Amino acid sequence: MTLMASRVRTCRASAGRWLSARAGLLILVALCAGQFPLQKVAAAPLRQSSSDPLVLAFYYTWFDENSWSPDRLSDLPAEQYASRDRGVMGRQIDQAKSAGIDAFLVAWYGPFGDSNQTEPNLSALLEEAAARNFKIGILFETDSPFLGGTAPVVSALQHALSVHASQPAFLRVDGRPVIFFWRPSIYGVDTWRAIRSQVDPGYTSIWIGEGVNTAYLSVFDGHHLYSNTWNPPADLTSVNQKFADQVAVVRQQSSVNKFWVATVMPGYNDVGIRPGVGFAQDRAGGAYFERSWQAAIASKPNWVVINSFNEWPEGSYIEPSQAYGSQFLNLSAAWSQQFKAGGGAPPQMALAAAPPPLAPPPAAEPPTPAPEPETPTAFVEVTLLNLRDGPSTAAPIVGTASEGIALPILGQAGLEPNWWQVQNGAALAWVYVPLVRAAGPLDGVPVVEAALPVADEPSGAAPAPAVEAASSVANKPILSRQP
């Protein structure tokens, strides 16, 4: 602001020496505009409506100086950074605006936990965005290491709506704050109905669910796939159209508008952080990103969400990088413009408080069931699960297990029934029940009486989370999207 004012004063003084006041003012504008051209960017409107074809992007704030490890990441940022740096926030917002992005959906672990950097970083981003006519929404991490059940989820969502959504830069559509949810399938539909009845009984906010089961639309206001880059790969056009059609059916049956949000991705590569189970989808020089945009637009979405602006460990970033420069920001700008020029899906009806649907929505096609194991078994259902020395998050971590790993169940904690005792190679360990799928003959699993470690917490500290993210170095969260 100060620099621009100085430039204007300089131009005005120069023009005033040889032009009349009125003529000088007119020419002054032209001279100064030519001397200091402003980049034209696609900015978010001051108020969004349900008919606006918004482009959103998932955004992560858990990076610091120790995050940039070439042996774990497929590429590195053009400028390495710490997420807490407000200068970095401002630069990234400006880059997003130049790419036609209207809002970041910021991954948020909730307001609890002294080591939870997503809470202060979200607050700072809202302030930086307000200064730049940019919007910020929340990507609610349902399986946050700082949330361990429905009560903390309710408290966190109440905090989000009462504190963060009151900020001027928070993304609102038709006046309703927007929250996306990662992995809502941790809880059933009825559980979410109970959560919403406590947090937002009047449906005054917009909740966008995620996953392959659109039955959650009986509680949520819209649906998206966090990722549609699968292994083995699926046809992007077919996948988008399948879920767009399912959302349309629920919309028609319930007589309530439901948002379809199509996902676009530039590629994917998590091999470095998930050795043995990760995979890579080549970017094909940008061609894969363009196919992703084409498939998304063809499904006539209300909005498009880019996965992602800066998810570096999973290799889905569009932020400027050492390998690609600004190529994917530029592609985003071109395709965002095309999407917005064509318009989003027209609103089907005025948004209102969502009643229960008149008929149940169609469930996703069930996968072929796996054979039932003959012995009690826990199958890991998160990307990386902590194995602990006792049935508590205060117990030491003795190992980790990747998604899909089968662990024989040996017992269940007597005092803490949400913990299974499992066999981990030659050793014993404990796993948190909600993060595994238990199968086999469970009725005969014995109760194990195990001493509970006492967490060393200062007075007034937030309660220990019921599940903790796997750690990489010095108890820092692993630098990937926590499952």
NUMI-707097 format. One record per residue (C-alpha): x, y, z; residue number from 1. Coordinates in Angstrom, 3 decimals. Example, Ala and Ser with C-alpha at 12.3 -4.5 7.8 and 13.67 -1.06 7.14 Angstrom:
<rec <12.300; -4.500; 7.800>; 1>
<rec <13.670; -1.060; 7.140>; 2>
This chain:
<rec <0.000; 0.000; 0.000>; 1>
<rec <2.792; 2.426; 0.877>; 2>
<rec <4.771; 1.615; -2.272>; 3>
<rec <1.766; 2.116; -4.522>; 4>
<rec <0.931; 5.414; -2.825>; 5>
<rec <4.511; 6.582; -3.389>; 6>
<rec <4.283; 5.671; -7.085>; 7>
<rec <1.010; 7.522; -7.466>; 8>
<rec <2.431; 10.609; -5.777>; 9>
<rec <5.466; 10.528; -8.110>; 10>
<rec <3.318; 10.268; -11.222>; 11>
<rec <0.979; 12.992; -10.000>; 12>
<rec <3.832; 15.407; -9.342>; 13>
<rec <5.339; 14.793; -12.757>; 14>
<rec <2.082; 15.250; -14.587>; 15>
<rec <1.127; 18.359; -12.690>; 16>
<rec <4.063; 20.355; -14.071>; 17>
<rec <2.738; 20.436; -17.634>; 18>
<rec <-0.926; 19.412; -17.650>; 19>
<rec <-4.091; 21.005; -16.402>; 20>
<rec <-5.528; 19.470; -13.271>; 21>
<rec <-8.322; 17.553; -14.991>; 22>
<rec <-6.390; 16.459; -18.056>; 23>
<rec <-3.425; 15.590; -15.894>; 24>
<rec <-5.524; 13.335; -13.747>; 25>
<rec <-6.821; 11.410; -16.768>; 26>
<rec <-3.407; 10.945; -18.332>; 27>
<rec <-1.913; 10.206; -14.944>; 28>
<rec <-4.099; 7.123; -14.642>; 29>
<rec <-2.963; 5.843; -18.037>; 30>
<rec <0.719; 6.587; -17.379>; 31>
<rec <0.738; 4.947; -13.976>; 32>
<rec <-1.213; 1.942; -15.205>; 33>
<rec <1.331; 1.460; -17.981>; 34>
<rec <4.309; 1.929; -15.707>; 35>
<rec <3.016; -0.403; -13.036>; 36>
<rec <0.867; -3.063; -14.728>; 37>
<rec <-1.174; -5.176; -12.355>; 38>
<rec <-1.524; -8.864; -12.940>; 39>
<rec <-5.082; -9.849; -13.708>; 40>
<rec <-6.203; -12.647; -11.409>; 41>
<rec <-9.430; -14.511; -10.912>; 42>
<rec <-10.567; -13.329; -7.501>; 43>
<rec <-13.369; -14.771; -5.454>; 44>
<rec <-16.538; -12.681; -5.443>; 45>
<rec <-17.217; -10.821; -2.233>; 46>
<rec <-20.233; -13.043; -1.615>; 47>
<rec <-20.592; -16.497; -3.122>; 48>
<rec <-23.932; -17.945; -4.128>; 49>
<rec <-24.913; -21.519; -4.889>; 50>
<rec <-24.862; -20.715; -8.602>; 51>
<rec <-21.206; -19.610; -8.606>; 52>
<rec <-18.900; -22.202; -10.231>; 53>
<rec <-16.240; -22.089; -7.544>; 54>
<rec <-12.755; -23.560; -7.832>; 55>
<rec <-11.340; -24.700; -4.508>; 56>
<rec <-8.064; -26.352; -3.495>; 57>
<rec <-7.001; -28.511; -0.572>; 58>
<rec <-4.253; -26.825; 1.427>; 59>
<rec <-1.985; -28.076; 4.227>; 60>
<rec <-0.304; -26.124; 7.001>; 61>
<rec <1.851; -28.733; 8.774>; 62>
<rec <5.183; -28.118; 7.013>; 63>
<rec <8.314; -26.735; 8.658>; 64>
<rec <12.046; -26.500; 8.023>; 65>
<rec <12.463; -30.259; 8.528>; 66>
<rec <9.775; -31.275; 6.063>; 67>
<rec <11.721; -31.165; 2.838>; 68>
<rec <13.423; -34.539; 2.586>; 69>
<rec <14.350; -35.550; -0.985>; 70>
<rec <14.418; -39.230; -0.039>; 71>
<rec <10.728; -39.085; 0.954>; 72>
<rec <9.302; -36.584; -1.534>; 73>
<rec <9.030; -36.975; -5.312>; 74>
<rec <9.696; -33.259; -5.805>; 75>
<rec <10.464; -30.177; -3.715>; 76>
<rec <8.939; -26.694; -3.599>; 77>
<rec <10.580; -24.022; -5.685>; 78>
<rec <11.000; -22.209; -2.360>; 79>
<rec <11.116; -24.341; 0.761>; 80>
<rec <9.097; -22.904; 3.630>; 81>
<rec <7.493; -23.242; 7.025>; 82>
<rec <3.692; -23.129; 7.033>; 83>
<rec <3.604; -20.756; 10.014>; 84>
<rec <5.325; -17.995; 7.989>; 85>
<rec <2.730; -15.348; 7.141>; 86>
<rec <4.809; -14.159; 4.208>; 87>
<rec <4.540; -17.646; 2.746>; 88>
<rec <0.786; -17.636; 3.349>; 89>
<rec <0.434; -14.382; 1.455>; 90>
<rec <2.556; -15.641; -1.447>; 91>
<rec <0.551; -18.848; -1.704>; 92>
<rec <-2.755; -16.995; -1.646>; 93>
<rec <-1.562; -14.722; -4.455>; 94>
<rec <-0.430; -17.771; -6.448>; 95>
<rec <-3.788; -19.439; -5.914>; 96>
<rec <-5.662; -16.365; -7.084>; 97>
<rec <-3.530; -16.215; -10.223>; 98>
<rec <-4.572; -19.839; -10.877>; 99>
<rec <-8.275; -19.033; -10.666>; 100>
<rec <-8.718; -20.594; -7.225>; 101>
<rec <-11.435; -18.967; -5.118>; 102>
<rec <-10.686; -20.550; -1.747>; 103>
<rec <-8.362; -22.874; 0.109>; 104>
<rec <-9.884; -25.775; 2.021>; 105>
<rec <-7.461; -25.910; 4.920>; 106>
<rec <-6.815; -29.267; 6.567>; 107>
<rec <-7.741; -28.801; 10.218>; 108>
<rec <-7.163; -31.128; 13.154>; 109>
<rec <-9.502; -29.213; 15.453>; 110>
<rec <-8.706; -26.634; 18.157>; 111>
<rec <-7.182; -29.010; 20.715>; 112>
<rec <-3.570; -29.960; 21.460>; 113>
<rec <-0.468; -27.922; 22.263>; 114>
<rec <1.396; -29.434; 19.292>; 115>
<rec <-1.486; -28.886; 16.861>; 116>
<rec <-0.176; -26.288; 14.447>; 117>
<rec <-3.262; -26.420; 12.204>; 118>
<rec <-5.298; -24.285; 14.640>; 119>
<rec <-3.025; -21.205; 14.864>; 120>
<rec <-2.137; -21.503; 11.172>; 121>
<rec <-5.817; -21.511; 10.205>; 122>
<rec <-6.381; -18.347; 12.234>; 123>
<rec <-3.420; -16.652; 10.564>; 124>
<rec <-4.564; -17.716; 7.095>; 125>
<rec <-7.985; -16.193; 7.671>; 126>
<rec <-6.331; -12.871; 8.467>; 127>
<rec <-4.016; -13.027; 5.442>; 128>
<rec <-6.893; -14.004; 3.172>; 129>
<rec <-9.058; -11.131; 4.395>; 130>
<rec <-6.385; -8.686; 3.263>; 131>
<rec <-6.394; -10.226; -0.235>; 132>
<rec <-10.087; -10.786; -1.044>; 133>
<rec <-9.588; -14.531; -0.793>; 134>
<rec <-11.627; -17.166; 1.003>; 135>
<rec <-10.768; -19.956; 3.420>; 136>
<rec <-12.867; -23.007; 4.198>; 137>
<rec <-12.122; -26.003; 6.392>; 138>
<rec <-11.208; -29.554; 5.454>; 139>
<rec <-12.235; -31.280; 8.685>; 140>
<rec <-9.878; -34.152; 9.504>; 141>
<rec <-12.350; -36.541; 11.115>; 142>
<rec <-9.548; -38.877; 12.173>; 143>
<rec <-7.404; -36.103; 13.614>; 144>
<rec <-4.897; -37.295; 16.224>; 145>
<rec <-6.397; -34.662; 18.528>; 146>
<rec <-9.945; -35.996; 18.249>; 147>
<rec <-10.872; -39.366; 19.649>; 148>
<rec <-14.626; -39.759; 19.489>; 149>
<rec <-17.870; -38.007; 18.773>; 150>
<rec <-17.740; -35.645; 21.770>; 151>
<rec <-14.467; -33.983; 20.644>; 152>
<rec <-15.795; -33.908; 17.062>; 153>
<rec <-18.892; -32.026; 18.240>; 154>
<rec <-16.777; -29.583; 20.253>; 155>
<rec <-14.380; -29.004; 17.364>; 156>
<rec <-17.170; -28.319; 14.870>; 157>
<rec <-18.888; -25.959; 17.293>; 158>
<rec <-15.581; -24.105; 17.631>; 159>
<rec <-15.175; -23.967; 13.853>; 160>
<rec <-18.591; -22.411; 13.345>; 161>
<rec <-18.543; -20.037; 16.307>; 162>
<rec <-14.924; -18.845; 15.999>; 163>
<rec <-13.421; -19.368; 12.543>; 164>
<rec <-16.603; -19.042; 10.487>; 165>
<rec <-17.222; -15.632; 12.029>; 166>
<rec <-14.131; -14.242; 10.279>; 167>
<rec <-14.747; -12.166; 7.132>; 168>
<rec <-12.562; -14.372; 4.920>; 169>
<rec <-14.319; -17.612; 5.793>; 170>
<rec <-15.919; -19.231; 2.748>; 171>
<rec <-19.674; -18.813; 2.787>; 172>
<rec <-22.142; -19.764; 0.071>; 173>
<rec <-25.542; -18.128; 0.295>; 174>
<rec <-24.364; -16.935; 3.683>; 175>
<rec <-23.684; -20.463; 4.962>; 176>
<rec <-20.134; -21.395; 6.051>; 177>
<rec <-18.625; -24.293; 4.092>; 178>
<rec <-16.876; -27.271; 5.693>; 179>
<rec <-15.509; -30.266; 3.782>; 180>
<rec <-14.972; -33.562; 5.614>; 181>
<rec <-12.210; -36.106; 5.172>; 182>
<rec <-13.137; -39.728; 5.886>; 183>
<rec <-16.577; -39.249; 7.479>; 184>
<rec <-17.022; -43.022; 7.094>; 185>
<rec <-15.254; -43.439; 10.446>; 186>
<rec <-18.754; -42.930; 11.870>; 187>
<rec <-22.074; -44.204; 10.599>; 188>
<rec <-24.834; -42.108; 9.074>; 189>
<rec <-26.907; -42.137; 12.273>; 190>
<rec <-23.899; -41.016; 14.300>; 191>
<rec <-23.393; -38.077; 11.956>; 192>
<rec <-27.071; -37.230; 12.228>; 193>
<rec <-26.660; -37.046; 16.000>; 194>
<rec <-23.495; -34.940; 15.627>; 195>
<rec <-25.206; -32.498; 13.312>; 196>
<rec <-28.220; -32.211; 15.573>; 197>
<rec <-25.868; -30.929; 18.280>; 198>
<rec <-23.696; -28.712; 16.070>; 199>
<rec <-25.975; -27.385; 13.344>; 200>
<rec <-29.574; -28.547; 13.760>; 201>
<rec <-30.870; -25.800; 11.492>; 202>
<rec <-28.518; -26.688; 8.630>; 203>
<rec <-27.159; -23.151; 8.600>; 204>
<rec <-23.790; -24.339; 7.300>; 205>
<rec <-22.830; -26.472; 4.294>; 206>
<rec <-21.214; -29.844; 4.998>; 207>
<rec <-19.584; -31.652; 2.078>; 208>
<rec <-18.972; -35.358; 2.674>; 209>
<rec <-16.402; -37.630; 1.072>; 210>
<rec <-15.960; -41.223; -0.033>; 211>
<rec <-17.695; -43.792; -2.173>; 212>
<rec <-20.887; -44.101; -0.099>; 213>
<rec <-23.436; -41.431; -0.960>; 214>
<rec <-25.794; -42.634; 1.771>; 215>
<rec <-24.160; -39.925; 3.896>; 216>
<rec <-26.033; -37.352; 1.811>; 217>
<rec <-29.016; -37.895; 4.113>; 218>
<rec <-27.016; -35.787; 6.610>; 219>
<rec <-24.460; -33.938; 4.468>; 220>
<rec <-25.214; -31.195; 1.943>; 221>
<rec <-22.900; -32.369; -0.806>; 222>
<rec <-20.367; -34.964; -1.847>; 223>
<rec <-16.847; -35.215; -3.227>; 224>
<rec <-14.113; -37.770; -3.743>; 225>
<rec <-10.935; -36.682; -2.011>; 226>
<rec <-9.001; -38.672; -4.598>; 227>
<rec <-10.071; -40.214; -7.874>; 228>
<rec <-6.551; -41.242; -8.860>; 229>
<rec <-6.769; -44.874; -7.864>; 230>
<rec <-4.565; -47.941; -8.073>; 231>
<rec <-5.422; -49.709; -10.294>; 232>
<rec <-6.566; -46.663; -12.273>; 233>
<rec <-10.207; -46.064; -13.133>; 234>
<rec <-11.685; -44.101; -16.012>; 235>
<rec <-11.954; -40.522; -14.758>; 236>
<rec <-14.987; -39.662; -16.855>; 237>
<rec <-16.933; -42.720; -15.690>; 238>
<rec <-16.039; -42.191; -12.041>; 239>
<rec <-17.088; -38.539; -12.063>; 240>
<rec <-20.334; -39.241; -13.885>; 241>
<rec <-21.210; -42.140; -11.572>; 242>
<rec <-21.037; -39.995; -8.462>; 243>
<rec <-22.586; -36.957; -10.125>; 244>
<rec <-25.562; -39.157; -11.025>; 245>
<rec <-25.833; -40.505; -7.484>; 246>
<rec <-25.880; -36.989; -6.062>; 247>
<rec <-28.541; -36.020; -8.610>; 248>
<rec <-30.739; -38.942; -7.521>; 249>
<rec <-30.534; -37.873; -3.864>; 250>
<rec <-31.257; -34.297; -4.850>; 251>
<rec <-34.385; -35.401; -6.681>; 252>
<rec <-35.562; -37.781; -3.979>; 253>
<rec <-35.020; -35.388; -1.090>; 254>
<rec <-36.212; -32.198; -2.808>; 255>
<rec <-33.188; -30.496; -1.267>; 256>
<rec <-30.239; -29.166; -3.202>; 257>
<rec <-27.130; -31.295; -2.867>; 258>
<rec <-23.758; -30.143; -4.160>; 259>
<rec <-21.663; -32.306; -6.446>; 260>
<rec <-17.992; -31.296; -6.166>; 261>
<rec <-15.731; -32.837; -8.800>; 262>
<rec <-12.072; -33.476; -7.962>; 263>
<rec <-9.151; -32.743; -10.282>; 264>
<rec <-5.615; -34.000; -9.697>; 265>
<rec <-2.316; -33.319; -11.508>; 266>
<rec <-0.899; -36.744; -10.651>; 267>
<rec <0.073; -38.712; -7.578>; 268>
<rec <3.186; -40.210; -5.991>; 269>
<rec <3.340; -41.485; -2.408>; 270>
<rec <6.036; -44.104; -2.979>; 271>
<rec <8.515; -42.259; -0.776>; 272>
<rec <6.297; -42.183; 2.303>; 273>
<rec <4.624; -45.577; 1.863>; 274>
<rec <7.315; -47.960; 0.650>; 275>
<rec <5.898; -51.216; -0.608>; 276>
<rec <2.287; -50.007; -0.733>; 277>
<rec <2.484; -46.579; -2.392>; 278>
<rec <2.010; -45.950; -6.107>; 279>
<rec <2.574; -43.227; -8.669>; 280>
<rec <0.380; -41.740; -11.377>; 281>
<rec <2.610; -39.984; -13.893>; 282>
<rec <1.732; -36.375; -14.702>; 283>
<rec <2.410; -36.981; -18.395>; 284>
<rec <3.705; -33.458; -18.887>; 285>
<rec <0.379; -32.013; -17.720>; 286>
<rec <-1.815; -34.251; -19.889>; 287>
<rec <-3.188; -36.190; -16.914>; 288>
<rec <-4.229; -32.930; -15.211>; 289>
<rec <-6.006; -31.814; -18.364>; 290>
<rec <-7.854; -35.144; -18.650>; 291>
<rec <-8.846; -34.769; -15.018>; 292>
<rec <-10.282; -31.300; -15.659>; 293>
<rec <-12.131; -32.493; -18.775>; 294>
<rec <-13.721; -35.363; -16.859>; 295>
<rec <-14.677; -33.092; -13.972>; 296>
<rec <-16.293; -30.435; -16.153>; 297>
<rec <-18.170; -33.087; -18.145>; 298>
<rec <-19.898; -34.213; -14.942>; 299>
<rec <-21.454; -30.726; -14.584>; 300>
<rec <-20.341; -30.081; -11.012>; 301>
<rec <-21.417; -27.213; -8.814>; 302>
<rec <-17.794; -26.732; -7.812>; 303>
<rec <-14.382; -28.162; -8.653>; 304>
<rec <-11.784; -28.948; -5.990>; 305>
<rec <-8.101; -29.309; -6.833>; 306>
<rec <-6.272; -32.027; -4.950>; 307>
<rec <-4.084; -30.325; -4.076>; 308>
<rec <-2.319; -27.001; -3.746>; 309>
<rec <0.505; -28.359; -1.568>; 310>
<rec <0.141; -32.006; -0.546>; 311>
<rec <3.827; -32.712; -1.180>; 312>
<rec <4.177; -36.158; 0.435>; 313>
<rec <1.452; -37.572; -1.820>; 314>
<rec <2.777; -35.768; -4.890>; 315>
<rec <-0.511; -34.076; -5.799>; 316>
<rec <0.689; -30.447; -5.477>; 317>
<rec <0.270; -27.679; -8.061>; 318>
<rec <2.360; -25.207; -6.072>; 319>
<rec <5.529; -24.134; -7.955>; 320>
<rec <8.162; -26.847; -7.700>; 321>
<rec <11.750; -27.526; -8.650>; 322>
<rec <10.691; -30.043; -11.293>; 323>
<rec <7.740; -28.241; -12.892>; 324>
<rec <8.094; -24.568; -12.034>; 325>
<rec <4.690; -22.861; -12.351>; 326>
<rec <3.396; -25.193; -15.066>; 327>
<rec <0.512; -26.549; -13.011>; 328>
<rec <-0.515; -23.157; -11.681>; 329>
<rec <-0.739; -22.003; -15.283>; 330>
<rec <-2.771; -25.055; -16.294>; 331>
<rec <-5.082; -24.433; -13.354>; 332>
<rec <-5.599; -20.839; -14.488>; 333>
<rec <-6.575; -21.936; -17.993>; 334>
<rec <-8.932; -24.696; -16.893>; 335>
<rec <-10.473; -22.655; -14.075>; 336>
<rec <-11.318; -19.988; -16.617>; 337>
<rec <-12.925; -22.565; -18.897>; 338>
<rec <-14.984; -24.046; -16.063>; 339>
<rec <-16.187; -20.659; -14.900>; 340>
<rec <-16.988; -19.493; -18.417>; 341>
<rec <-19.232; -22.506; -18.861>; 342>
<rec <-20.807; -22.023; -15.472>; 343>
<rec <-21.340; -24.540; -12.744>; 344>
<rec <-24.373; -26.723; -12.353>; 345>
<rec <-27.434; -24.520; -12.000>; 346>
<rec <-29.014; -24.527; -8.549>; 347>
<rec <-31.841; -27.057; -8.632>; 348>
<rec <-33.822; -25.303; -5.953>; 349>
<rec <-33.352; -22.798; -3.179>; 350>
<rec <-31.160; -24.081; -0.390>; 351>
<rec <-33.067; -24.730; 2.791>; 352>
<rec <-32.762; -26.671; 5.982>; 353>
<rec <-32.300; -30.253; 4.869>; 354>
<rec <-35.115; -32.595; 5.871>; 355>
<rec <-34.621; -36.348; 5.848>; 356>
<rec <-34.757; -37.734; 2.295>; 357>
<rec <-38.051; -39.114; 1.073>; 358>
<rec <-36.316; -42.321; 0.100>; 359>
<rec <-32.922; -43.693; 1.044>; 360>
<rec <-30.118; -42.736; -1.339>; 361>
<rec <-28.485; -45.477; -3.374>; 362>
<rec <-25.537; -47.038; -1.673>; 363>
<rec <-22.285; -47.438; -3.508>; 364>
<rec <-21.750; -50.816; -5.116>; 365>
<rec <-20.310; -52.999; -2.371>; 366>
<rec <-16.861; -54.420; -2.980>; 367>
<rec <-16.385; -58.133; -3.266>; 368>
<rec <-16.264; -59.318; 0.343>; 369>
<rec <-12.957; -60.681; 1.550>; 370>
<rec <-12.940; -64.202; 2.961>; 371>
<rec <-13.676; -64.278; 6.678>; 372>
<rec <-10.518; -65.161; 8.597>; 373>
<rec <-10.621; -68.294; 10.728>; 374>
<rec <-9.013; -66.537; 13.702>; 375>
<rec <-9.675; -63.062; 15.191>; 376>
<rec <-7.872; -60.549; 12.991>; 377>
<rec <-7.526; -56.762; 12.877>; 378>
<rec <-7.100; -55.268; 9.394>; 379>
<rec <-5.515; -51.804; 9.405>; 380>
<rec <-7.832; -49.263; 7.750>; 381>
<rec <-5.659; -46.133; 7.960>; 382>
<rec <-2.525; -45.308; 6.052>; 383>
<rec <-0.183; -45.702; 8.998>; 384>
<rec <-1.282; -46.969; 12.399>; 385>
<rec <0.622; -46.637; 15.656>; 386>
<rec <1.267; -49.850; 17.577>; 387>
<rec <1.577; -49.177; 21.297>; 388>
<rec <2.991; -50.879; 24.344>; 389>
<rec <-0.295; -50.479; 26.222>; 390>
<rec <-3.984; -49.647; 25.646>; 391>
<rec <-3.565; -45.875; 25.774>; 392>
<rec <-2.178; -43.033; 23.704>; 393>
<rec <0.132; -42.361; 26.651>; 394>
<rec <1.796; -45.737; 26.085>; 395>
<rec <5.079; -45.776; 24.099>; 396>
<rec <4.903; -46.440; 20.354>; 397>
<rec <6.541; -49.786; 19.583>; 398>
<rec <5.963; -49.836; 15.828>; 399>
<rec <3.639; -48.949; 12.977>; 400>
<rec <1.477; -50.904; 10.537>; 401>
<rec <0.454; -49.870; 7.029>; 402>
<rec <-3.045; -49.923; 5.584>; 403>
<rec <-4.272; -53.422; 4.764>; 404>
<rec <-1.925; -55.222; 7.151>; 405>
<rec <-3.582; -58.102; 9.050>; 406>
<rec <-2.731; -58.392; 12.750>; 407>
<rec <-3.863; -61.419; 14.792>; 408>
<rec <-6.055; -60.324; 17.727>; 409>
<rec <-5.023; -61.862; 21.051>; 410>
<rec <-7.168; -59.924; 23.505>; 411>
<rec <-9.215; -56.874; 24.406>; 412>
<rec <-8.395; -54.420; 27.165>; 413>
<rec <-10.638; -54.810; 30.161>; 414>
<rec <-10.529; -51.208; 31.306>; 415>
<rec <-10.324; -49.726; 27.804>; 416>
<rec <-12.409; -51.899; 25.432>; 417>
<rec <-11.531; -49.636; 22.487>; 418>
<rec <-8.125; -51.298; 22.327>; 419>
<rec <-7.171; -54.679; 20.822>; 420>
<rec <-4.062; -56.548; 21.833>; 421>
<rec <-2.464; -57.891; 18.656>; 422>
<rec <0.482; -59.973; 17.553>; 423>
<rec <3.127; -57.888; 15.809>; 424>
<rec <5.730; -60.320; 14.568>; 425>
<rec <7.297; -61.862; 17.652>; 426>
<rec <6.048; -59.057; 19.925>; 427>
<rec <2.736; -57.929; 21.367>; 428>
<rec <1.198; -54.506; 20.760>; 429>
<rec <-2.053; -52.575; 21.185>; 430>
<rec <-4.134; -50.909; 18.458>; 431>
<rec <-7.074; -48.520; 18.651>; 432>
<rec <-10.312; -50.294; 17.669>; 433>
<rec <-11.909; -47.566; 15.447>; 434>
<rec <-8.892; -47.581; 13.112>; 435>
<rec <-9.001; -51.282; 12.276>; 436>
<rec <-11.583; -53.695; 10.895>; 437>
<rec <-11.988; -56.647; 13.185>; 438>
<rec <-13.036; -59.911; 11.583>; 439>
<rec <-13.230; -63.569; 12.422>; 440>
<rec <-14.651; -65.228; 15.553>; 441>
<rec <-14.492; -62.322; 17.992>; 442>
<rec <-16.792; -63.697; 20.685>; 443>
<rec <-14.024; -65.761; 22.176>; 444>
<rec <-11.432; -62.986; 22.385>; 445>
<rec <-10.251; -62.916; 26.017>; 446>
<rec <-10.235; -59.803; 28.165>; 447>
<rec <-6.719; -58.730; 29.070>; 448>
<rec <-6.120; -56.723; 32.213>; 449>
<rec <-3.357; -54.256; 31.349>; 450>
<rec <-2.036; -51.411; 33.429>; 451>
<rec <-2.793; -48.028; 31.920>; 452>
<rec <0.157; -45.626; 31.657>; 453>
<rec <-0.355; -42.192; 33.132>; 454>
<rec <0.067; -39.352; 30.660>; 455>
<rec <2.268; -36.513; 31.880>; 456>
<rec <-0.019; -33.592; 31.133>; 457>
<rec <0.079; -30.122; 32.605>; 458>
<rec <-2.916; -28.911; 34.541>; 459>
<rec <-5.646; -27.615; 32.253>; 460>
<rec <-4.224; -29.290; 29.151>; 461>
<rec <-6.534; -30.654; 26.508>; 462>
<rec <-7.421; -34.323; 27.073>; 463>
<rec <-5.125; -36.817; 25.422>; 464>
<rec <-6.406; -37.855; 22.011>; 465>
<rec <-7.833; -41.314; 21.670>; 466>
<rec <-5.643; -41.924; 18.642>; 467>
<rec <-2.340; -40.399; 17.724>; 468>
<rec <-0.852; -39.997; 14.266>; 469>
<rec <2.149; -42.079; 13.401>; 470>
<rec <5.382; -40.215; 13.974>; 471>
<rec <8.409; -39.833; 11.778>; 472>
<rec <10.939; -37.744; 13.674>; 473>
<rec <10.826; -36.417; 17.243>; 474>
<rec <7.057; -37.028; 17.548>; 475>
<rec <6.251; -34.756; 14.605>; 476>
<rec <3.254; -35.894; 12.534>; 477>
<rec <4.281; -37.815; 9.476>; 478>
<rec <4.264; -35.374; 6.590>; 479>
<rec <1.343; -36.765; 4.699>; 480>
<rec <-2.393; -36.489; 4.777>; 481>
<rec <-3.213; -38.246; 8.044>; 482>
<rec <-5.736; -40.992; 7.351>; 483>
